[in-house]
């Protein structure tokens, strides 16, 4: 993992675990992972309504499961720069408007 140290300035504290993010992304494409996690994603994201805040959006795998009939908008936060890159790629899968930071 990369090492970062907090500073006292006003810059956001962002981590970058590129190796972990790459492995997580590869594993999340695995059929066994999908068959286990997709029902859970459908259940949790599918139950969301109104304005939703997703803290720790990871690689954005939940984005496609938010129901546009129930969710007005999604505010997603991912503090890890490497995971954020994967999440940005998944914005196109979303059925609801997303602000991703």
N, CA, C and O atoms as a GROMACS GRO file, in nm:
protein
  404
    1UNK      N    1   0.083  -0.117   0.000
    1UNK     CA    2   0.000   0.000   0.000
    1UNK      C    3   0.088   0.124   0.000
    1UNK      O    4   0.199   0.124   0.052
    2UNK      N    5   0.035   0.227  -0.059
    2UNK     CA    6   0.111   0.351  -0.060
    2UNK      C    7   0.101   0.418   0.076
    2UNK      O    8   0.005   0.398   0.150
    3UNK      N    9   0.200   0.496   0.108
    3UNK     CA   10   0.200   0.566   0.236
    3UNK      C   11   0.166   0.712   0.212
    3UNK      O   12   0.225   0.777   0.126
    4UNK      N   13   0.073   0.761   0.288
    4UNK     CA   14   0.039   0.902   0.283
    4UNK      C   15   0.040   0.954   0.425
    4UNK      O   16   0.016   0.879   0.519
    5UNK      N   17   0.066   1.080   0.439
    5UNK     CA   18   0.061   1.134   0.574
    5UNK      C   19  -0.026   1.259   0.572
    5UNK      O   20  -0.017   1.342   0.482
    6UNK      N   21  -0.110   1.271   0.673
    6UNK     CA   22  -0.197   1.388   0.682
    6UNK      C   23  -0.116   1.515   0.696
    6UNK      O   24  -0.007   1.516   0.754
    7UNK      N   25  -0.169   1.622   0.643
    7UNK     CA   26  -0.104   1.752   0.657
    7UNK      C   27  -0.200   1.845   0.729
    7UNK      O   28  -0.317   1.814   0.747
    8UNK      N   29  -0.149   1.957   0.768
    8UNK     CA   30  -0.232   2.055   0.839
    8UNK      C   31  -0.289   2.160   0.746
    8UNK      O   32  -0.357   2.253   0.792
    9UNK      N   33  -0.264   2.148   0.616
    9UNK     CA   34  -0.321   2.246   0.525
    9UNK      C   35  -0.465   2.208   0.490
    9UNK      O   36  -0.517   2.109   0.542
   10UNK      N   37  -0.527   2.282   0.404
   10UNK     CA   38  -0.668   2.260   0.372
   10UNK      C   39  -0.688   2.168   0.253
   10UNK      O   40  -0.800   2.158   0.201
   11UNK      N   41  -0.586   2.101   0.208
   11UNK     CA   42  -0.600   2.009   0.096
   11UNK      C   43  -0.669   1.882   0.144
   11UNK      O   44  -0.648   1.837   0.257
   12UNK      N   45  -0.754   1.823   0.058
   12UNK     CA   46  -0.821   1.698   0.100
   12UNK      C   47  -0.720   1.586   0.119
   12UNK      O   48  -0.619   1.579   0.049
   13UNK      N   49  -0.749   1.498   0.213
   13UNK     CA   50  -0.665   1.383   0.239
   13UNK      C   51  -0.709   1.270   0.148
   13UNK      O   52  -0.818   1.215   0.165
   14UNK      N   53  -0.627   1.237   0.050
   14UNK     CA   54  -0.662   1.134  -0.048
   14UNK      C   55  -0.556   1.026  -0.046
   14UNK      O   56  -0.436   1.054  -0.044
   15UNK      N   57  -0.602   0.902  -0.047
   15UNK     CA   58  -0.511   0.788  -0.052
   15UNK      C   59  -0.507   0.736  -0.194
   15UNK      O   60  -0.590   0.773  -0.278
   16UNK      N   61  -0.410   0.650  -0.221
   16UNK     CA   62  -0.399   0.590  -0.354
   16UNK      C   63  -0.342   0.450  -0.338
   16UNK      O   64  -0.220   0.431  -0.330
   17UNK      N   65  -0.431   0.354  -0.333
   17UNK     CA   66  -0.392   0.214  -0.319
   17UNK      C   67  -0.412   0.146  -0.454
   17UNK      O   68  -0.504   0.066  -0.471
   18UNK      N   69  -0.326   0.177  -0.547
   18UNK     CA   70  -0.346   0.132  -0.685
   18UNK      C   71  -0.341  -0.020  -0.700
   18UNK      O   72  -0.417  -0.076  -0.780
   19UNK      N   73  -0.256  -0.088  -0.627
   19UNK     CA   74  -0.248  -0.235  -0.639
   19UNK      C   75  -0.376  -0.298  -0.583
   19UNK      O   76  -0.435  -0.385  -0.646
   20UNK      N   77  -0.418  -0.254  -0.465
   20UNK     CA   78  -0.542  -0.306  -0.408
   20UNK      C   79  -0.660  -0.280  -0.501
   20UNK      O   80  -0.742  -0.369  -0.524
   21UNK      N   81  -0.668  -0.159  -0.554
   21UNK     CA   82  -0.780  -0.123  -0.642
   21UNK      C   83  -0.782  -0.212  -0.766
   21UNK      O   84  -0.888  -0.256  -0.810
   22UNK      N   85  -0.666  -0.237  -0.822
   22UNK     CA   86  -0.658  -0.322  -0.942
   22UNK      C   87  -0.704  -0.465  -0.910
   22UNK      O   88  -0.781  -0.524  -0.986
   23UNK      N   89  -0.656  -0.520  -0.800
   23UNK     CA   90  -0.695  -0.656  -0.761
   23UNK      C   91  -0.845  -0.661  -0.731
   23UNK      O   92  -0.913  -0.754  -0.774
   24UNK      N   93  -0.896  -0.562  -0.660
   24UNK     CA   94  -1.039  -0.557  -0.628
   24UNK      C   95  -1.122  -0.551  -0.756
   24UNK      O   96  -1.225  -0.618  -0.767
   25UNK      N   97  -1.078  -0.470  -0.849
   25UNK     CA   98  -1.150  -0.458  -0.977
   25UNK      C   99  -1.151  -0.591  -1.051
   25UNK      O  100  -1.255  -0.632  -1.103
   26UNK      N  101  -1.038  -0.658  -1.056
   26UNK     CA  102  -1.032  -0.788  -1.124
   26UNK      C  103  -1.120  -0.891  -1.054
   26UNK      O  104  -1.192  -0.966  -1.120
   27UNK      N  105  -1.115  -0.896  -0.922
   27UNK     CA  106  -1.196  -0.992  -0.848
   27UNK      C  107  -1.345  -0.963  -0.860
   27UNK      O  108  -1.427  -1.055  -0.858
   28UNK      N  109  -1.381  -0.836  -0.872
   28UNK     CA  110  -1.523  -0.802  -0.880
   28UNK      C  111  -1.584  -0.842  -1.014
   28UNK      O  112  -1.707  -0.844  -1.027
   29UNK      N  113  -1.503  -0.874  -1.111
   29UNK     CA  114  -1.552  -0.922  -1.240
   29UNK      C  115  -1.573  -1.074  -1.240
   29UNK      O  116  -1.628  -1.130  -1.335
   30UNK      N  117  -1.530  -1.139  -1.135
   30UNK     CA  118  -1.538  -1.284  -1.122
   30UNK      C  119  -1.685  -1.327  -1.107
   30UNK      O  120  -1.761  -1.262  -1.036
   31UNK      N  121  -1.722  -1.435  -1.174
   31UNK     CA  122  -1.861  -1.483  -1.169
   31UNK      C  123  -1.906  -1.519  -1.028
   31UNK      O  124  -2.020  -1.490  -0.990
   32UNK      N  125  -1.819  -1.580  -0.949
   32UNK     CA  126  -1.860  -1.618  -0.814
   32UNK      C  127  -1.882  -1.495  -0.727
   32UNK      O  128  -1.973  -1.492  -0.645
   33UNK      N  129  -1.800  -1.393  -0.745
   33UNK     CA  130  -1.819  -1.268  -0.670
   33UNK      C  131  -1.950  -1.203  -0.712
   33UNK      O  132  -2.027  -1.157  -0.628
   34UNK      N  133  -1.974  -1.199  -0.842
   34UNK     CA  134  -2.096  -1.137  -0.893
   34UNK      C  135  -2.220  -1.210  -0.844
   34UNK      O  136  -2.318  -1.147  -0.804
   35UNK      N  137  -2.217  -1.342  -0.848
   35UNK     CA  138  -2.335  -1.419  -0.807
   35UNK      C  139  -2.364  -1.402  -0.658
   35UNK      O  140  -2.479  -1.413  -0.615
   36UNK      N  141  -2.261  -1.375  -0.579
   36UNK     CA  142  -2.281  -1.353  -0.436
   36UNK      C  143  -2.321  -1.208  -0.407
   36UNK      O  144  -2.414  -1.184  -0.330
   37UNK      N  145  -2.252  -1.112  -0.468
   37UNK     CA  146  -2.270  -0.972  -0.434
   37UNK      C  147  -2.386  -0.903  -0.506
   37UNK      O  148  -2.449  -0.814  -0.449
   38UNK      N  149  -2.416  -0.943  -0.629
   38UNK     CA  150  -2.522  -0.873  -0.703
   38UNK      C  151  -2.657  -0.874  -0.632
   38UNK      O  152  -2.723  -0.771  -0.628
   39UNK      N  153  -2.701  -0.988  -0.576
   39UNK     CA  154  -2.828  -0.983  -0.503
   39UNK      C  155  -2.824  -0.886  -0.384
   39UNK      O  156  -2.923  -0.820  -0.353
   40UNK      N  157  -2.709  -0.878  -0.318
   40UNK     CA  158  -2.695  -0.786  -0.205
   40UNK      C  159  -2.697  -0.641  -0.253
   40UNK      O  160  -2.756  -0.554  -0.189
   41UNK      N  161  -2.631  -0.615  -0.365
   41UNK     CA  162  -2.632  -0.480  -0.422
   41UNK      C  163  -2.773  -0.440  -0.464
   41UNK      O  164  -2.817  -0.328  -0.439
   42UNK      N  165  -2.845  -0.532  -0.527
   42UNK     CA  166  -2.983  -0.505  -0.568
   42UNK      C  167  -3.070  -0.474  -0.447
   42UNK      O  168  -3.153  -0.383  -0.450
   43UNK      N  169  -3.051  -0.550  -0.341
   43UNK     CA  170  -3.132  -0.532  -0.220
   43UNK      C  171  -3.103  -0.398  -0.153
   43UNK      O  172  -3.195  -0.324  -0.119
   44UNK      N  173  -2.976  -0.366  -0.134
   44UNK     CA  174  -2.941  -0.244  -0.061
   44UNK      C  175  -2.962  -0.119  -0.145
   44UNK      O  176  -3.030  -0.026  -0.101
   45UNK      N  177  -2.906  -0.115  -0.264
   45UNK     CA  178  -2.923   0.003  -0.350
   45UNK      C  179  -3.068   0.016  -0.396
   45UNK      O  180  -3.119   0.126  -0.412
   46UNK      N  181  -3.133  -0.097  -0.416
   46UNK     CA  182  -3.272  -0.095  -0.458
   46UNK      C  183  -3.367  -0.041  -0.352
   46UNK      O  184  -3.477   0.004  -0.385
   47UNK      N  185  -3.326  -0.044  -0.227
   47UNK     CA  186  -3.409   0.008  -0.118
   47UNK      C  187  -3.388   0.157  -0.095
   47UNK      O  188  -3.465   0.219  -0.021
   48UNK      N  189  -3.288   0.214  -0.157
   48UNK     CA  190  -3.258   0.356  -0.138
   48UNK      C  191  -3.365   0.443  -0.202
   48UNK      O  192  -3.428   0.403  -0.300
   49UNK      N  193  -3.385   0.562  -0.146
   49UNK     CA  194  -3.483   0.655  -0.205
   49UNK      C  195  -3.444   0.799  -0.173
   49UNK      O  196  -3.372   0.825  -0.076
   50UNK      N  197  -3.493   0.891  -0.255
   50UNK     CA  198  -3.466   1.032  -0.234
   50UNK      C  199  -3.325   1.070  -0.275
   50UNK      O  200  -3.272   1.019  -0.375
   51UNK      N  201  -3.265   1.158  -0.198
   51UNK     CA  202  -3.125   1.198  -0.218
   51UNK      C  203  -3.040   1.101  -0.138
   51UNK      O  204  -3.055   1.089  -0.017
   52UNK      N  205  -2.949   1.030  -0.206
   52UNK     CA  206  -2.870   0.924  -0.143
   52UNK      C  207  -2.724   0.966  -0.134
   52UNK      O  208  -2.668   1.021  -0.229
   53UNK      N  209  -2.662   0.940  -0.020
   53UNK     CA  210  -2.519   0.962   0.000
   53UNK      C  211  -2.452   0.826   0.014
   53UNK      O  212  -2.482   0.751   0.106
   54UNK      N  213  -2.363   0.796  -0.078
   54UNK     CA  214  -2.286   0.671  -0.070
   54UNK      C  215  -2.143   0.707  -0.033
   54UNK      O  216  -2.070   0.767  -0.112
   55UNK      N  217  -2.104   0.671   0.087
   55UNK     CA  218  -1.969   0.700   0.136
   55UNK      C  219  -1.883   0.577   0.115
   55UNK      O  220  -1.917   0.468   0.162
   56UNK      N  221  -1.773   0.595   0.045
   56UNK     CA  222  -1.688   0.481   0.010
   56UNK      C  223  -1.745   0.408  -0.109
   56UNK      O  224  -1.775   0.288  -0.101
   57UNK      N  225  -1.760   0.478  -0.219
   57UNK     CA  226  -1.823   0.421  -0.339
   57UNK      C  227  -1.740   0.312  -0.404
   57UNK      O  228  -1.788   0.241  -0.492
   58UNK      N  229  -1.615   0.299  -0.362
   58UNK     CA  230  -1.530   0.194  -0.419
   58UNK      C  231  -1.515   0.210  -0.569
   58UNK      O  232  -1.489   0.320  -0.619
   59UNK      N  233  -1.532   0.100  -0.640
   59UNK     CA  234  -1.516   0.106  -0.785
   59UNK      C  235  -1.650   0.129  -0.857
   59UNK      O  236  -1.658   0.109  -0.978
   60UNK      N  237  -1.752   0.169  -0.784
   60UNK     CA  238  -1.878   0.210  -0.847
   60UNK      C  239  -1.973   0.098  -0.883
   60UNK      O  240  -2.065   0.118  -0.962
   61UNK      N  241  -1.952  -0.020  -0.828
   61UNK     CA  242  -2.037  -0.132  -0.866
   61UNK      C  243  -2.184  -0.116  -0.824
   61UNK      O  244  -2.271  -0.181  -0.881
   62UNK      N  245  -2.211  -0.033  -0.727
   62UNK     CA  246  -2.350  -0.012  -0.685
   62UNK      C  247  -2.428   0.079  -0.780
   62UNK      O  248  -2.551   0.076  -0.780
   63UNK      N  249  -2.359   0.158  -0.858
   63UNK     CA  250  -2.424   0.264  -0.936
   63UNK      C  251  -2.540   0.214  -1.022
   63UNK      O  252  -2.644   0.280  -1.030
   64UNK      N  253  -2.526   0.101  -1.084
   64UNK     CA  254  -2.629   0.053  -1.177
   64UNK      C  255  -2.752  -0.004  -1.106
   64UNK      O  256  -2.851  -0.036  -1.170
   65UNK      N  257  -2.746  -0.017  -0.974
   65UNK     CA  258  -2.855  -0.079  -0.900
   65UNK      C  259  -2.951   0.021  -0.834
   65UNK      O  260  -3.051  -0.020  -0.775
   66UNK      N  261  -2.922   0.150  -0.844
   66UNK     CA  262  -3.013   0.249  -0.787
   66UNK      C  263  -3.132   0.266  -0.880
   66UNK      O  264  -3.116   0.285  -1.001
   67UNK      N  265  -3.252   0.261  -0.823
   67UNK     CA  266  -3.377   0.266  -0.898
   67UNK      C  267  -3.415   0.411  -0.929
   67UNK      O  268  -3.439   0.488  -0.836
   68UNK      N  269  -3.422   0.449  -1.057
   68UNK     CA  270  -3.455   0.588  -1.091
   68UNK      C  271  -3.597   0.628  -1.051
   68UNK      O  272  -3.629   0.746  -1.045
   69UNK      N  273  -3.683   0.531  -1.024
   69UNK     CA  274  -3.819   0.563  -0.978
   69UNK      C  275  -3.819   0.604  -0.831
   69UNK      O  276  -3.913   0.669  -0.785
   70UNK      N  277  -3.713   0.567  -0.759
   70UNK     CA  278  -3.706   0.597  -0.616
   70UNK      C  279  -3.597   0.698  -0.579
   70UNK      O  280  -3.613   0.775  -0.485
   71UNK      N  281  -3.487   0.696  -0.654
   71UNK     CA  282  -3.371   0.779  -0.618
   71UNK      C  283  -3.368   0.904  -0.707
   71UNK      O  284  -3.362   0.895  -0.829
   72UNK      N  285  -3.373   1.019  -0.641
   72UNK     CA  286  -3.367   1.146  -0.712
   72UNK      C  287  -3.226   1.173  -0.763
   72UNK      O  288  -3.206   1.214  -0.877
   73UNK      N  289  -3.128   1.150  -0.675
   73UNK     CA  290  -2.988   1.179  -0.709
   73UNK      C  291  -2.898   1.105  -0.610
   73UNK      O  292  -2.937   1.080  -0.496
   74UNK      N  293  -2.778   1.072  -0.656
   74UNK     CA  294  -2.680   1.005  -0.572
   74UNK      C  295  -2.557   1.094  -0.558
   74UNK      O  296  -2.500   1.138  -0.658
   75UNK      N  297  -2.517   1.118  -0.435
   75UNK     CA  298  -2.391   1.185  -0.404
   75UNK      C  299  -2.296   1.076  -0.357
   75UNK      O  300  -2.318   1.017  -0.251
   76UNK      N  301  -2.193   1.047  -0.434
   76UNK     CA  302  -2.101   0.938  -0.402
   76UNK      C  303  -1.963   0.995  -0.370
   76UNK      O  304  -1.912   1.082  -0.441
   77UNK      N  305  -1.904   0.944  -0.264
   77UNK     CA  306  -1.771   0.988  -0.221
   77UNK      C  307  -1.679   0.868  -0.216
   77UNK      O  308  -1.714   0.764  -0.158
   78UNK      N  309  -1.561   0.881  -0.276
   78UNK     CA  310  -1.459   0.777  -0.268
   78UNK      C  311  -1.325   0.844  -0.242
   78UNK      O  312  -1.274   0.916  -0.329
   79UNK      N  313  -1.266   0.824  -0.123
   79UNK     CA  314  -1.143   0.892  -0.088
   79UNK      C  315  -1.016   0.835  -0.152
   79UNK      O  316  -0.912   0.901  -0.151
   80UNK      N  317  -1.024   0.714  -0.206
   80UNK     CA  318  -0.905   0.654  -0.266
   80UNK      C  319  -0.898   0.689  -0.414
   80UNK      O  320  -0.991   0.657  -0.490
   81UNK      N  321  -0.791   0.753  -0.456
   81UNK     CA  322  -0.779   0.800  -0.594
   81UNK      C  323  -0.786   0.687  -0.696
   81UNK      O  324  -0.845   0.704  -0.803
   82UNK      N  325  -0.728   0.573  -0.666
   82UNK     CA  326  -0.729   0.461  -0.760
   82UNK      C  327  -0.870   0.404  -0.775
   82UNK      O  328  -0.913   0.376  -0.887
   83UNK      N  329  -0.941   0.387  -0.665
   83UNK     CA  330  -1.079   0.338  -0.672
   83UNK      C  331  -1.168   0.440  -0.741
   83UNK      O  332  -1.260   0.404  -0.814
   84UNK      N  333  -1.142   0.566  -0.717
   84UNK     CA  334  -1.220   0.673  -0.779
   84UNK      C  335  -1.212   0.666  -0.932
   84UNK      O  336  -1.310   0.692  -1.001
   85UNK      N  337  -1.096   0.631  -0.984
   85UNK     CA  338  -1.082   0.618  -1.130
   85UNK      C  339  -1.174   0.508  -1.184
   85UNK      O  340  -1.238   0.526  -1.287
   86UNK      N  341  -1.180   0.395  -1.114
   86UNK     CA  342  -1.271   0.287  -1.156
   86UNK      C  343  -1.417   0.331  -1.144
   86UNK      O  344  -1.498   0.301  -1.231
   87UNK      N  345  -1.450   0.400  -1.036
   87UNK     CA  346  -1.588   0.446  -1.016
   87UNK      C  347  -1.629   0.542  -1.127
   87UNK      O  348  -1.743   0.536  -1.175
   88UNK      N  349  -1.540   0.630  -1.168
   88UNK     CA  350  -1.573   0.724  -1.276
   88UNK      C  351  -1.607   0.651  -1.405
   88UNK      O  352  -1.695   0.694  -1.480
   89UNK      N  353  -1.539   0.542  -1.431
   89UNK     CA  354  -1.568   0.464  -1.552
   89UNK      C  355  -1.708   0.402  -1.546
   89UNK      O  356  -1.770   0.378  -1.650
   90UNK      N  357  -1.757   0.377  -1.427
   90UNK     CA  358  -1.889   0.314  -1.411
   90UNK      C  359  -2.004   0.414  -1.406
   90UNK      O  360  -2.119   0.373  -1.396
   91UNK      N  361  -1.976   0.541  -1.412
   91UNK     CA  362  -2.083   0.640  -1.412
   91UNK      C  363  -2.181   0.617  -1.527
   91UNK      O  364  -2.300   0.645  -1.513
   92UNK      N  365  -2.132   0.568  -1.639
   92UNK     CA  366  -2.219   0.545  -1.756
   92UNK      C  367  -2.321   0.435  -1.731
   92UNK      O  368  -2.420   0.426  -1.804
   93UNK      N  369  -2.300   0.352  -1.630
   93UNK     CA  370  -2.395   0.243  -1.600
   93UNK      C  371  -2.511   0.290  -1.512
   93UNK      O  372  -2.609   0.218  -1.495
   94UNK      N  373  -2.499   0.410  -1.458
   94UNK     CA  374  -2.600   0.460  -1.364
   94UNK      C  375  -2.728   0.500  -1.434
   94UNK      O  376  -2.727   0.553  -1.545
   95UNK      N  377  -2.838   0.475  -1.366
   95UNK     CA  378  -2.970   0.513  -1.416
   95UNK      C  379  -3.020   0.639  -1.345
   95UNK      O  380  -3.128   0.690  -1.378
   96UNK      N  381  -2.942   0.688  -1.249
   96UNK     CA  382  -2.978   0.810  -1.175
   96UNK      C  383  -2.862   0.909  -1.186
   96UNK      O  384  -2.748   0.868  -1.209
   97UNK      N  385  -2.889   1.039  -1.171
   97UNK     CA  386  -2.779   1.137  -1.173
   97UNK      C  387  -2.685   1.115  -1.054
   97UNK      O  388  -2.730   1.093  -0.942
   98UNK      N  389  -2.556   1.120  -1.082
   98UNK     CA  390  -2.456   1.099  -0.977
   98UNK      C  391  -2.354   1.212  -0.977
   98UNK      O  392  -2.304   1.252  -1.081
   99UNK      N  393  -2.326   1.262  -0.858
   99UNK     CA  394  -2.212   1.350  -0.837
   99UNK      C  395  -2.109   1.266  -0.762
   99UNK      O  396  -2.134   1.219  -0.651
  100UNK      N  397  -1.993   1.247  -0.824
  100UNK     CA  398  -1.889   1.161  -0.768
  100UNK      C  399  -1.766   1.243  -0.734
  100UNK      O  400  -1.709   1.310  -0.819
  101UNK      N  401  -1.727   1.238  -0.606
  101UNK     CA  402  -1.606   1.309  -0.562
  101UNK      C  403  -1.519   1.216  -0.482
  101UNK      O  404  -1.412   1.256  -0.436
   0.00000   0.00000   0.00000
